[in-house]
Amino acid sequence: MKNITLKIDDDTYRRARSFAAKSGTSVSALVRQFLERQIEDDESHDQRVKDLEALYRAADKRARPRKRSLKPLTRGEIHDERLR
């Protein structure tokens, strides 16, 4: 395990120590957990993006080409659709 040095102001450190004590852990463990969560969130975001891209590719392959372009809905048509 690697050691790192962080510079934080005294008030933040005092509050972090208090929070860690209430949680039954250490400031180091809090920082480690925070970093792990950030990395996991980033990796799961990347995976969600890849999954969506694969879904769009599959949908594009199944889609039938249209002979004419779609006509945008008017404001009235959108309003009527919402009232259904």
PDB file of N, CA, C and O in Angstrom:
ATOM      1  N   MET A   1       0.847  -1.166   0.000  1.00  0.00           N
ATOM      2  CA  MET A   1       0.000   0.000   0.000  1.00  0.00           C
ATOM      3  C   MET A   1       0.894   1.230   0.000  1.00  0.00           C
ATOM      4  O   MET A   1       1.918   1.266   0.681  1.00  0.00           O
ATOM      5  N   LYS A   2       0.498   2.235  -0.768  1.00  0.00           N
ATOM      6  CA  LYS A   2       1.270   3.472  -0.881  1.00  0.00           C
ATOM      7  C   LYS A   2       0.763   4.512   0.107  1.00  0.00           C
ATOM      8  O   LYS A   2      -0.428   4.555   0.417  1.00  0.00           O
ATOM      9  N   ASN A   3       1.664   5.342   0.594  1.00  0.00           N
ATOM     10  CA  ASN A   3       1.306   6.492   1.421  1.00  0.00           C
ATOM     11  C   ASN A   3       1.285   7.730   0.544  1.00  0.00           C
ATOM     12  O   ASN A   3       2.113   7.882  -0.355  1.00  0.00           O
ATOM     13  N   ILE A   4       0.327   8.619   0.812  1.00  0.00           N
ATOM     14  CA  ILE A   4       0.276   9.882   0.092  1.00  0.00           C
ATOM     15  C   ILE A   4       0.182  11.013   1.110  1.00  0.00           C
ATOM     16  O   ILE A   4      -0.214  10.802   2.256  1.00  0.00           O
ATOM     17  N   THR A   5       0.546  12.197   0.682  1.00  0.00           N
ATOM     18  CA  THR A   5       0.458  13.379   1.538  1.00  0.00           C
ATOM     19  C   THR A   5      -0.571  14.323   0.951  1.00  0.00           C
ATOM     20  O   THR A   5      -0.534  14.645  -0.236  1.00  0.00           O
ATOM     21  N   LEU A   6      -1.489  14.763   1.796  1.00  0.00           N
ATOM     22  CA  LEU A   6      -2.518  15.717   1.374  1.00  0.00           C
ATOM     23  C   LEU A   6      -2.360  16.988   2.180  1.00  0.00           C
ATOM     24  O   LEU A   6      -1.994  16.948   3.355  1.00  0.00           O
ATOM     25  N   LYS A   7      -2.635  18.101   1.554  1.00  0.00           N
ATOM     26  CA  LYS A   7      -2.639  19.370   2.266  1.00  0.00           C
ATOM     27  C   LYS A   7      -4.073  19.859   2.322  1.00  0.00           C
ATOM     28  O   LYS A   7      -4.695  20.124   1.293  1.00  0.00           O
ATOM     29  N   ILE A   8      -4.593  19.977   3.542  1.00  0.00           N
ATOM     30  CA  ILE A   8      -5.939  20.497   3.748  1.00  0.00           C
ATOM     31  C   ILE A   8      -5.886  21.483   4.911  1.00  0.00           C
ATOM     32  O   ILE A   8      -4.990  21.425   5.752  1.00  0.00           O
ATOM     33  N   ASP A   9      -6.854  22.380   4.942  1.00  0.00           N
ATOM     34  CA  ASP A   9      -6.854  23.373   6.012  1.00  0.00           C
ATOM     35  C   ASP A   9      -7.217  22.720   7.353  1.00  0.00           C
ATOM     36  O   ASP A   9      -7.800  21.636   7.396  1.00  0.00           O
ATOM     37  N   ASP A  10      -6.863  23.399   8.432  1.00  0.00           N
ATOM     38  CA  ASP A  10      -7.042  22.856   9.785  1.00  0.00           C
ATOM     39  C   ASP A  10      -8.492  22.531  10.096  1.00  0.00           C
ATOM     40  O   ASP A  10      -8.780  21.497  10.699  1.00  0.00           O
ATOM     41  N   ASP A  11      -9.407  23.400   9.691  1.00  0.00           N
ATOM     42  CA  ASP A  11     -10.820  23.172   9.985  1.00  0.00           C
ATOM     43  C   ASP A  11     -11.336  21.914   9.285  1.00  0.00           C
ATOM     44  O   ASP A  11     -12.048  21.112   9.888  1.00  0.00           O
ATOM     45  N   THR A  12     -10.975  21.747   8.023  1.00  0.00           N
ATOM     46  CA  THR A  12     -11.403  20.551   7.283  1.00  0.00           C
ATOM     47  C   THR A  12     -10.845  19.293   7.931  1.00  0.00           C
ATOM     48  O   THR A  12     -11.554  18.295   8.063  1.00  0.00           O
ATOM     49  N   TYR A  13      -9.593  19.334   8.330  1.00  0.00           N
ATOM     50  CA  TYR A  13      -8.971  18.172   8.982  1.00  0.00           C
ATOM     51  C   TYR A  13      -9.668  17.853  10.302  1.00  0.00           C
ATOM     52  O   TYR A  13      -9.943  16.690  10.596  1.00  0.00           O
ATOM     53  N   ARG A  14      -9.954  18.893  11.101  1.00  0.00           N
ATOM     54  CA  ARG A  14     -10.624  18.684  12.377  1.00  0.00           C
ATOM     55  C   ARG A  14     -11.999  18.054  12.169  1.00  0.00           C
ATOM     56  O   ARG A  14     -12.374  17.117  12.873  1.00  0.00           O
ATOM     57  N   ARG A  15     -12.750  18.579  11.190  1.00  0.00           N
ATOM     58  CA  ARG A  15     -14.083  18.037  10.904  1.00  0.00           C
ATOM     59  C   ARG A  15     -13.991  16.616  10.359  1.00  0.00           C
ATOM     60  O   ARG A  15     -14.831  15.776  10.682  1.00  0.00           O
ATOM     61  N   ALA A  16     -12.973  16.335   9.530  1.00  0.00           N
ATOM     62  CA  ALA A  16     -12.793  14.979   8.986  1.00  0.00           C
ATOM     63  C   ALA A  16     -12.467  13.995  10.103  1.00  0.00           C
ATOM     64  O   ALA A  16     -12.991  12.882  10.120  1.00  0.00           O
ATOM     65  N   ARG A  17     -11.610  14.394  11.032  1.00  0.00           N
ATOM     66  CA  ARG A  17     -11.278  13.515  12.173  1.00  0.00           C
ATOM     67  C   ARG A  17     -12.507  13.229  13.017  1.00  0.00           C
ATOM     68  O   ARG A  17     -12.723  12.098  13.451  1.00  0.00           O
ATOM     69  N   SER A  18     -13.316  14.265  13.247  1.00  0.00           N
ATOM     70  CA  SER A  18     -14.537  14.093  14.031  1.00  0.00           C
ATOM     71  C   SER A  18     -15.504  13.140  13.321  1.00  0.00           C
ATOM     72  O   SER A  18     -16.085  12.249  13.941  1.00  0.00           O
ATOM     73  N   PHE A  19     -15.663  13.346  12.019  1.00  0.00           N
ATOM     74  CA  PHE A  19     -16.552  12.479  11.228  1.00  0.00           C
ATOM     75  C   PHE A  19     -16.043  11.042  11.229  1.00  0.00           C
ATOM     76  O   PHE A  19     -16.819  10.103  11.404  1.00  0.00           O
ATOM     77  N   ALA A  20     -14.749  10.875  11.037  1.00  0.00           N
ATOM     78  CA  ALA A  20     -14.155   9.530  11.030  1.00  0.00           C
ATOM     79  C   ALA A  20     -14.363   8.854  12.369  1.00  0.00           C
ATOM     80  O   ALA A  20     -14.697   7.670  12.416  1.00  0.00           O
ATOM     81  N   ALA A  21     -14.172   9.585  13.462  1.00  0.00           N
ATOM     82  CA  ALA A  21     -14.353   9.000  14.796  1.00  0.00           C
ATOM     83  C   ALA A  21     -15.798   8.554  14.997  1.00  0.00           C
ATOM     84  O   ALA A  21     -16.047   7.476  15.537  1.00  0.00           O
ATOM     85  N   LYS A  22     -16.751   9.382  14.563  1.00  0.00           N
ATOM     86  CA  LYS A  22     -18.167   9.015  14.672  1.00  0.00           C
ATOM     87  C   LYS A  22     -18.482   7.784  13.830  1.00  0.00           C
ATOM     88  O   LYS A  22     -19.356   6.990  14.179  1.00  0.00           O
ATOM     89  N   SER A  23     -17.768   7.635  12.727  1.00  0.00           N
ATOM     90  CA  SER A  23     -17.993   6.501  11.817  1.00  0.00           C
ATOM     91  C   SER A  23     -17.177   5.280  12.203  1.00  0.00           C
ATOM     92  O   SER A  23     -17.312   4.221  11.589  1.00  0.00           O
ATOM     93  N   GLY A  24     -16.332   5.421  13.216  1.00  0.00           N
ATOM     94  CA  GLY A  24     -15.510   4.293  13.654  1.00  0.00           C
ATOM     95  C   GLY A  24     -14.408   3.954  12.665  1.00  0.00           C
ATOM     96  O   GLY A  24     -14.058   2.785  12.503  1.00  0.00           O
ATOM     97  N   THR A  25     -13.866   4.948  12.014  1.00  0.00           N
ATOM     98  CA  THR A  25     -12.819   4.713  11.024  1.00  0.00           C
ATOM     99  C   THR A  25     -11.764   5.808  11.146  1.00  0.00           C
ATOM    100  O   THR A  25     -11.770   6.574  12.110  1.00  0.00           O
ATOM    101  N   SER A  26     -10.871   5.882  10.184  1.00  0.00           N
ATOM    102  CA  SER A  26      -9.816   6.893  10.192  1.00  0.00           C
ATOM    103  C   SER A  26      -9.990   7.833   8.998  1.00  0.00           C
ATOM    104  O   SER A  26     -10.724   7.538   8.055  1.00  0.00           O
ATOM    105  N   VAL A  27      -9.295   8.970   9.065  1.00  0.00           N
ATOM    106  CA  VAL A  27      -9.317   9.899   7.943  1.00  0.00           C
ATOM    107  C   VAL A  27      -8.730   9.227   6.707  1.00  0.00           C
ATOM    108  O   VAL A  27      -9.233   9.408   5.598  1.00  0.00           O
ATOM    109  N   SER A  28      -7.670   8.453   6.901  1.00  0.00           N
ATOM    110  CA  SER A  28      -7.067   7.738   5.762  1.00  0.00           C
ATOM    111  C   SER A  28      -8.071   6.797   5.115  1.00  0.00           C
ATOM    112  O   SER A  28      -8.156   6.723   3.890  1.00  0.00           O
ATOM    113  N   ALA A  29      -8.834   6.073   5.938  1.00  0.00           N
ATOM    114  CA  ALA A  29      -9.837   5.154   5.389  1.00  0.00           C
ATOM    115  C   ALA A  29     -10.930   5.922   4.649  1.00  0.00           C
ATOM    116  O   ALA A  29     -11.408   5.472   3.607  1.00  0.00           O
ATOM    117  N   LEU A  30     -11.329   7.081   5.183  1.00  0.00           N
ATOM    118  CA  LEU A  30     -12.330   7.899   4.496  1.00  0.00           C
ATOM    119  C   LEU A  30     -11.839   8.331   3.124  1.00  0.00           C
ATOM    120  O   LEU A  30     -12.573   8.239   2.140  1.00  0.00           O
ATOM    121  N   VAL A  31     -10.598   8.803   3.056  1.00  0.00           N
ATOM    122  CA  VAL A  31     -10.033   9.242   1.776  1.00  0.00           C
ATOM    123  C   VAL A  31      -9.930   8.069   0.822  1.00  0.00           C
ATOM    124  O   VAL A  31     -10.261   8.201  -0.356  1.00  0.00           O
ATOM    125  N   ARG A  32      -9.473   6.912   1.314  1.00  0.00           N
ATOM    126  CA  ARG A  32      -9.352   5.716   0.477  1.00  0.00           C
ATOM    127  C   ARG A  32     -10.712   5.314  -0.082  1.00  0.00           C
ATOM    128  O   ARG A  32     -10.835   5.036  -1.274  1.00  0.00           O
ATOM    129  N   GLN A  33     -11.752   5.282   0.789  1.00  0.00           N
ATOM    130  CA  GLN A  33     -13.100   4.918   0.347  1.00  0.00           C
ATOM    131  C   GLN A  33     -13.628   5.911  -0.682  1.00  0.00           C
ATOM    132  O   GLN A  33     -14.258   5.522  -1.666  1.00  0.00           O
ATOM    133  N   PHE A  34     -13.366   7.194  -0.450  1.00  0.00           N
ATOM    134  CA  PHE A  34     -13.809   8.217  -1.392  1.00  0.00           C
ATOM    135  C   PHE A  34     -13.179   8.003  -2.764  1.00  0.00           C
ATOM    136  O   PHE A  34     -13.869   8.028  -3.784  1.00  0.00           O
ATOM    137  N   LEU A  35     -11.864   7.793  -2.781  1.00  0.00           N
ATOM    138  CA  LEU A  35     -11.168   7.588  -4.057  1.00  0.00           C
ATOM    139  C   LEU A  35     -11.652   6.324  -4.763  1.00  0.00           C
ATOM    140  O   LEU A  35     -11.839   6.322  -5.980  1.00  0.00           O
ATOM    141  N   GLU A  36     -11.855   5.251  -4.001  1.00  0.00           N
ATOM    142  CA  GLU A  36     -12.349   4.002  -4.604  1.00  0.00           C
ATOM    143  C   GLU A  36     -13.718   4.207  -5.225  1.00  0.00           C
ATOM    144  O   GLU A  36     -13.981   3.727  -6.328  1.00  0.00           O
ATOM    145  N   ARG A  37     -14.607   4.930  -4.513  1.00  0.00           N
ATOM    146  CA  ARG A  37     -15.947   5.192  -5.062  1.00  0.00           C
ATOM    147  C   ARG A  37     -15.873   6.020  -6.339  1.00  0.00           C
ATOM    148  O   ARG A  37     -16.589   5.746  -7.303  1.00  0.00           O
ATOM    149  N   GLN A  38     -15.010   7.030  -6.347  1.00  0.00           N
ATOM    150  CA  GLN A  38     -14.870   7.871  -7.534  1.00  0.00           C
ATOM    151  C   GLN A  38     -14.427   7.049  -8.736  1.00  0.00           C
ATOM    152  O   GLN A  38     -14.953   7.211  -9.837  1.00  0.00           O
ATOM    153  N   ILE A  39     -13.464   6.171  -8.521  1.00  0.00           N
ATOM    154  CA  ILE A  39     -12.947   5.334  -9.609  1.00  0.00           C
ATOM    155  C   ILE A  39     -14.020   4.360 -10.085  1.00  0.00           C
ATOM    156  O   ILE A  39     -14.200   4.173 -11.289  1.00  0.00           O
ATOM    157  N   GLU A  40     -14.743   3.729  -9.130  1.00  0.00           N
ATOM    158  CA  GLU A  40     -15.808   2.796  -9.509  1.00  0.00           C
ATOM    159  C   GLU A  40     -16.915   3.505 -10.279  1.00  0.00           C
ATOM    160  O   GLU A  40     -17.423   2.982 -11.270  1.00  0.00           O
ATOM    161  N   ASP A  41     -17.289   4.704  -9.817  1.00  0.00           N
ATOM    162  CA  ASP A  41     -18.337   5.465 -10.514  1.00  0.00           C
ATOM    163  C   ASP A  41     -17.903   5.798 -11.934  1.00  0.00           C
ATOM    164  O   ASP A  41     -18.694   5.696 -12.872  1.00  0.00           O
ATOM    165  N   ASP A  42     -16.650   6.193 -12.088  1.00  0.00           N
ATOM    166  CA  ASP A  42     -16.138   6.533 -13.414  1.00  0.00           C
ATOM    167  C   ASP A  42     -16.133   5.309 -14.319  1.00  0.00           C
ATOM    168  O   ASP A  42     -16.519   5.389 -15.486  1.00  0.00           O
ATOM    169  N   GLU A  43     -15.694   4.172 -13.775  1.00  0.00           N
ATOM    170  CA  GLU A  43     -15.658   2.943 -14.571  1.00  0.00           C
ATOM    171  C   GLU A  43     -17.061   2.482 -14.929  1.00  0.00           C
ATOM    172  O   GLU A  43     -17.294   2.042 -16.055  1.00  0.00           O
ATOM    173  N   SER A  44     -18.009   2.575 -13.983  1.00  0.00           N
ATOM    174  CA  SER A  44     -19.370   2.136 -14.299  1.00  0.00           C
ATOM    175  C   SER A  44     -20.016   3.103 -15.297  1.00  0.00           C
ATOM    176  O   SER A  44     -20.819   2.684 -16.131  1.00  0.00           O
ATOM    177  N   HIS A  45     -19.670   4.394 -15.217  1.00  0.00           N
ATOM    178  CA  HIS A  45     -20.171   5.350 -16.216  1.00  0.00           C
ATOM    179  C   HIS A  45     -19.654   4.975 -17.595  1.00  0.00           C
ATOM    180  O   HIS A  45     -20.415   4.952 -18.563  1.00  0.00           O
ATOM    181  N   ASP A  46     -18.361   4.681 -17.686  1.00  0.00           N
ATOM    182  CA  ASP A  46     -17.781   4.281 -18.971  1.00  0.00           C
ATOM    183  C   ASP A  46     -18.469   3.034 -19.509  1.00  0.00           C
ATOM    184  O   ASP A  46     -18.718   2.929 -20.710  1.00  0.00           O
ATOM    185  N   GLN A  47     -18.779   2.084 -18.622  1.00  0.00           N
ATOM    186  CA  GLN A  47     -19.438   0.853 -19.058  1.00  0.00           C
ATOM    187  C   GLN A  47     -20.858   1.153 -19.527  1.00  0.00           C
ATOM    188  O   GLN A  47     -21.306   0.587 -20.524  1.00  0.00           O
ATOM    189  N   ARG A  48     -21.577   2.034 -18.825  1.00  0.00           N
ATOM    190  CA  ARG A  48     -22.933   2.399 -19.251  1.00  0.00           C
ATOM    191  C   ARG A  48     -22.907   3.055 -20.624  1.00  0.00           C
ATOM    192  O   ARG A  48     -23.772   2.782 -21.456  1.00  0.00           O
ATOM    193  N   VAL A  49     -21.927   3.912 -20.869  1.00  0.00           N
ATOM    194  CA  VAL A  49     -21.805   4.556 -22.180  1.00  0.00           C
ATOM    195  C   VAL A  49     -21.568   3.502 -23.254  1.00  0.00           C
ATOM    196  O   VAL A  49     -22.197   3.543 -24.311  1.00  0.00           O
ATOM    197  N   LYS A  50     -20.662   2.554 -22.993  1.00  0.00           N
ATOM    198  CA  LYS A  50     -20.394   1.485 -23.972  1.00  0.00           C
ATOM    199  C   LYS A  50     -21.641   0.651 -24.217  1.00  0.00           C
ATOM    200  O   LYS A  50     -21.926   0.291 -25.359  1.00  0.00           O
ATOM    201  N   ASP A  51     -22.394   0.334 -23.158  1.00  0.00           N
ATOM    202  CA  ASP A  51     -23.618  -0.454 -23.302  1.00  0.00           C
ATOM    203  C   ASP A  51     -24.655   0.297 -24.140  1.00  0.00           C
ATOM    204  O   ASP A  51     -25.317  -0.296 -24.991  1.00  0.00           O
ATOM    205  N   LEU A  52     -24.794   1.607 -23.896  1.00  0.00           N
ATOM    206  CA  LEU A  52     -25.747   2.397 -24.678  1.00  0.00           C
ATOM    207  C   LEU A  52     -25.329   2.481 -26.142  1.00  0.00           C
ATOM    208  O   LEU A  52     -26.168   2.391 -27.037  1.00  0.00           O
ATOM    209  N   GLU A  53     -24.039   2.653 -26.382  1.00  0.00           N
ATOM    210  CA  GLU A  53     -23.562   2.697 -27.765  1.00  0.00           C
ATOM    211  C   GLU A  53     -23.852   1.384 -28.480  1.00  0.00           C
ATOM    212  O   GLU A  53     -24.242   1.386 -29.647  1.00  0.00           O
ATOM    213  N   ALA A  54     -23.663   0.256 -27.783  1.00  0.00           N
ATOM    214  CA  ALA A  54     -23.967  -1.049 -28.380  1.00  0.00           C
ATOM    215  C   ALA A  54     -25.460  -1.175 -28.654  1.00  0.00           C
ATOM    216  O   ALA A  54     -25.860  -1.715 -29.685  1.00  0.00           O
ATOM    217  N   LEU A  55     -26.285  -0.680 -27.734  1.00  0.00           N
ATOM    218  CA  LEU A  55     -27.733  -0.725 -27.921  1.00  0.00           C
ATOM    219  C   LEU A  55     -28.147   0.102 -29.135  1.00  0.00           C
ATOM    220  O   LEU A  55     -28.968  -0.341 -29.938  1.00  0.00           O
ATOM    221  N   TYR A  56     -27.581   1.303 -29.270  1.00  0.00           N
ATOM    222  CA  TYR A  56     -27.892   2.147 -30.427  1.00  0.00           C
ATOM    223  C   TYR A  56     -27.441   1.498 -31.731  1.00  0.00           C
ATOM    224  O   TYR A  56     -28.152   1.561 -32.735  1.00  0.00           O
ATOM    225  N   ARG A  57     -26.268   0.876 -31.722  1.00  0.00           N
ATOM    226  CA  ARG A  57     -25.802   0.186 -32.940  1.00  0.00           C
ATOM    227  C   ARG A  57     -26.762  -0.937 -33.319  1.00  0.00           C
ATOM    228  O   ARG A  57     -27.105  -1.100 -34.490  1.00  0.00           O
ATOM    229  N   ALA A  58     -27.194  -1.715 -32.316  1.00  0.00           N
ATOM    230  CA  ALA A  58     -28.130  -2.808 -32.588  1.00  0.00           C
ATOM    231  C   ALA A  58     -29.457  -2.263 -33.111  1.00  0.00           C
ATOM    232  O   ALA A  58     -30.041  -2.831 -34.034  1.00  0.00           O
ATOM    233  N   ALA A  59     -29.931  -1.169 -32.528  1.00  0.00           N
ATOM    234  CA  ALA A  59     -31.190  -0.567 -32.987  1.00  0.00           C
ATOM    235  C   ALA A  59     -31.047  -0.032 -34.408  1.00  0.00           C
ATOM    236  O   ALA A  59     -31.962  -0.171 -35.219  1.00  0.00           O
ATOM    237  N   ASP A  60     -29.904   0.581 -34.712  1.00  0.00           N
ATOM    238  CA  ASP A  60     -29.669   1.093 -36.061  1.00  0.00           C
ATOM    239  C   ASP A  60     -29.660  -0.035 -37.089  1.00  0.00           C
ATOM    240  O   ASP A  60     -30.139   0.146 -38.209  1.00  0.00           O
ATOM    241  N   LYS A  61     -29.120  -1.195 -36.721  1.00  0.00           N
ATOM    242  CA  LYS A  61     -29.088  -2.334 -37.648  1.00  0.00           C
ATOM    243  C   LYS A  61     -30.488  -2.853 -37.927  1.00  0.00           C
ATOM    244  O   LYS A  61     -30.777  -3.298 -39.038  1.00  0.00           O
ATOM    245  N   ARG A  62     -31.361  -2.799 -36.923  1.00  0.00           N
ATOM    246  CA  ARG A  62     -32.713  -3.326 -37.074  1.00  0.00           C
ATOM    247  C   ARG A  62     -33.667  -2.324 -37.723  1.00  0.00           C
ATOM    248  O   ARG A  62     -34.714  -2.717 -38.237  1.00  0.00           O
ATOM    249  N   ALA A  63     -33.321  -1.048 -37.706  1.00  0.00           N
ATOM    250  CA  ALA A  63     -34.212  -0.010 -38.216  1.00  0.00           C
ATOM    251  C   ALA A  63     -34.362  -0.122 -39.730  1.00  0.00           C
ATOM    252  O   ALA A  63     -33.409  -0.426 -40.447  1.00  0.00           O
ATOM    253  N   ARG A  64     -35.568   0.129 -40.188  1.00  0.00           N
ATOM    254  CA  ARG A  64     -35.824   0.140 -41.622  1.00  0.00           C
ATOM    255  C   ARG A  64     -35.630   1.560 -42.139  1.00  0.00           C
ATOM    256  O   ARG A  64     -36.079   2.516 -41.507  1.00  0.00           O
ATOM    257  N   PRO A  65     -34.968   1.704 -43.276  1.00  0.00           N
ATOM    258  CA  PRO A  65     -34.795   3.054 -43.826  1.00  0.00           C
ATOM    259  C   PRO A  65     -36.143   3.646 -44.215  1.00  0.00           C
ATOM    260  O   PRO A  65     -37.016   2.923 -44.695  1.00  0.00           O
ATOM    261  N   ARG A  66     -36.326   4.932 -44.018  1.00  0.00           N
ATOM    262  CA  ARG A  66     -37.567   5.610 -44.385  1.00  0.00           C
ATOM    263  C   ARG A  66     -37.406   6.238 -45.769  1.00  0.00           C
ATOM    264  O   ARG A  66     -36.347   6.757 -46.123  1.00  0.00           O
ATOM    265  N   LYS A  67     -38.493   6.173 -46.535  1.00  0.00           N
ATOM    266  CA  LYS A  67     -38.457   6.768 -47.860  1.00  0.00           C
ATOM    267  C   LYS A  67     -38.600   8.280 -47.789  1.00  0.00           C
ATOM    268  O   LYS A  67     -38.075   8.999 -48.639  1.00  0.00           O
ATOM    269  N   ARG A  68     -39.304   8.758 -46.786  1.00  0.00           N
ATOM    270  CA  ARG A  68     -39.429  10.204 -46.623  1.00  0.00           C
ATOM    271  C   ARG A  68     -39.117  10.549 -45.172  1.00  0.00           C
ATOM    272  O   ARG A  68     -39.267   9.722 -44.273  1.00  0.00           O
ATOM    273  N   SER A  69     -38.695  11.750 -44.973  1.00  0.00           N
ATOM    274  CA  SER A  69     -38.291  12.151 -43.627  1.00  0.00           C
ATOM    275  C   SER A  69     -39.515  12.354 -42.741  1.00  0.00           C
ATOM    276  O   SER A  69     -40.626  12.585 -43.218  1.00  0.00           O
ATOM    277  N   LEU A  70     -39.277  12.260 -41.448  1.00  0.00           N
ATOM    278  CA  LEU A  70     -40.357  12.482 -40.489  1.00  0.00           C
ATOM    279  C   LEU A  70     -40.671  13.963 -40.400  1.00  0.00           C
ATOM    280  O   LEU A  70     -39.781  14.810 -40.481  1.00  0.00           O
ATOM    281  N   LYS A  71     -41.957  14.262 -40.231  1.00  0.00           N
ATOM    282  CA  LYS A  71     -42.381  15.643 -40.083  1.00  0.00           C
ATOM    283  C   LYS A  71     -42.455  15.940 -38.584  1.00  0.00           C
ATOM    284  O   LYS A  71     -43.102  15.198 -37.845  1.00  0.00           O
ATOM    285  N   PRO A  72     -41.811  17.000 -38.128  1.00  0.00           N
ATOM    286  CA  PRO A  72     -41.867  17.328 -36.696  1.00  0.00           C
ATOM    287  C   PRO A  72     -43.301  17.610 -36.256  1.00  0.00           C
ATOM    288  O   PRO A  72     -44.108  18.122 -37.032  1.00  0.00           O
ATOM    289  N   LEU A  73     -43.609  17.273 -35.014  1.00  0.00           N
ATOM    290  CA  LEU A  73     -44.933  17.548 -34.466  1.00  0.00           C
ATOM    291  C   LEU A  73     -45.089  19.048 -34.240  1.00  0.00           C
ATOM    292  O   LEU A  73     -44.126  19.756 -33.947  1.00  0.00           O
ATOM    293  N   THR A  74     -46.324  19.509 -34.385  1.00  0.00           N
ATOM    294  CA  THR A  74     -46.613  20.907 -34.070  1.00  0.00           C
ATOM    295  C   THR A  74     -46.819  21.026 -32.559  1.00  0.00           C
ATOM    296  O   THR A  74     -46.965  20.021 -31.863  1.00  0.00           O
ATOM    297  N   ARG A  75     -46.828  22.253 -32.066  1.00  0.00           N
ATOM    298  CA  ARG A  75     -47.062  22.453 -30.635  1.00  0.00           C
ATOM    299  C   ARG A  75     -48.418  21.888 -30.223  1.00  0.00           C
ATOM    300  O   ARG A  75     -48.552  21.293 -29.154  1.00  0.00           O
ATOM    301  N   GLY A  76     -49.409  22.076 -31.069  1.00  0.00           N
ATOM    302  CA  GLY A  76     -50.740  21.562 -30.778  1.00  0.00           C
ATOM    303  C   GLY A  76     -50.756  20.044 -30.697  1.00  0.00           C
ATOM    304  O   GLY A  76     -51.398  19.478 -29.812  1.00  0.00           O
ATOM    305  N   GLU A  77     -50.058  19.379 -31.609  1.00  0.00           N
ATOM    306  CA  GLU A  77     -49.997  17.912 -31.597  1.00  0.00           C
ATOM    307  C   GLU A  77     -49.288  17.407 -30.339  1.00  0.00           C
ATOM    308  O   GLU A  77     -49.694  16.405 -29.750  1.00  0.00           O
ATOM    309  N   ILE A  78     -48.242  18.097 -29.937  1.00  0.00           N
ATOM    310  CA  ILE A  78     -47.541  17.707 -28.711  1.00  0.00           C
ATOM    311  C   ILE A  78     -48.461  17.873 -27.515  1.00  0.00           C
ATOM    312  O   ILE A  78     -48.526  16.997 -26.652  1.00  0.00           O
ATOM    313  N   HIS A  79     -49.169  18.984 -27.458  1.00  0.00           N
ATOM    314  CA  HIS A  79     -50.095  19.239 -26.358  1.00  0.00           C
ATOM    315  C   HIS A  79     -51.200  18.180 -26.322  1.00  0.00           C
ATOM    316  O   HIS A  79     -51.519  17.644 -25.261  1.00  0.00           O
ATOM    317  N   ASP A  80     -51.786  17.880 -27.502  1.00  0.00           N
ATOM    318  CA  ASP A  80     -52.845  16.863 -27.571  1.00  0.00           C
ATOM    319  C   ASP A  80     -52.336  15.509 -27.124  1.00  0.00           C
ATOM    320  O   ASP A  80     -53.053  14.772 -26.448  1.00  0.00           O
ATOM    321  N   GLU A  81     -51.109  15.168 -27.489  1.00  0.00           N
ATOM    322  CA  GLU A  81     -50.520  13.874 -27.113  1.00  0.00           C
ATOM    323  C   GLU A  81     -50.360  13.783 -25.599  1.00  0.00           C
ATOM    324  O   GLU A  81     -50.574  12.721 -25.014  1.00  0.00           O
ATOM    325  N   ARG A  82     -49.991  14.872 -24.974  1.00  0.00           N
ATOM    326  CA  ARG A  82     -49.799  14.873 -23.513  1.00  0.00           C
ATOM    327  C   ARG A  82     -51.119  14.710 -22.784  1.00  0.00           C
ATOM    328  O   ARG A  82     -51.139  14.185 -21.670  1.00  0.00           O
ATOM    329  N   LEU A  83     -52.211  15.141 -23.373  1.00  0.00           N
ATOM    330  CA  LEU A  83     -53.518  15.068 -22.702  1.00  0.00           C
ATOM    331  C   LEU A  83     -54.138  13.681 -22.793  1.00  0.00           C
ATOM    332  O   LEU A  83     -55.128  13.415 -22.112  1.00  0.00           O
ATOM    333  N   ARG A  84     -53.600  12.808 -23.595  1.00  0.00           N
ATOM    334  CA  ARG A  84     -54.167  11.453 -23.718  1.00  0.00           C
ATOM    335  C   ARG A  84     -53.980  10.653 -22.484  1.00  0.00           C
ATOM    336  O   ARG A  84     -54.400   9.497 -22.428  1.00  0.00           O
TER     337      ARG A  84
END
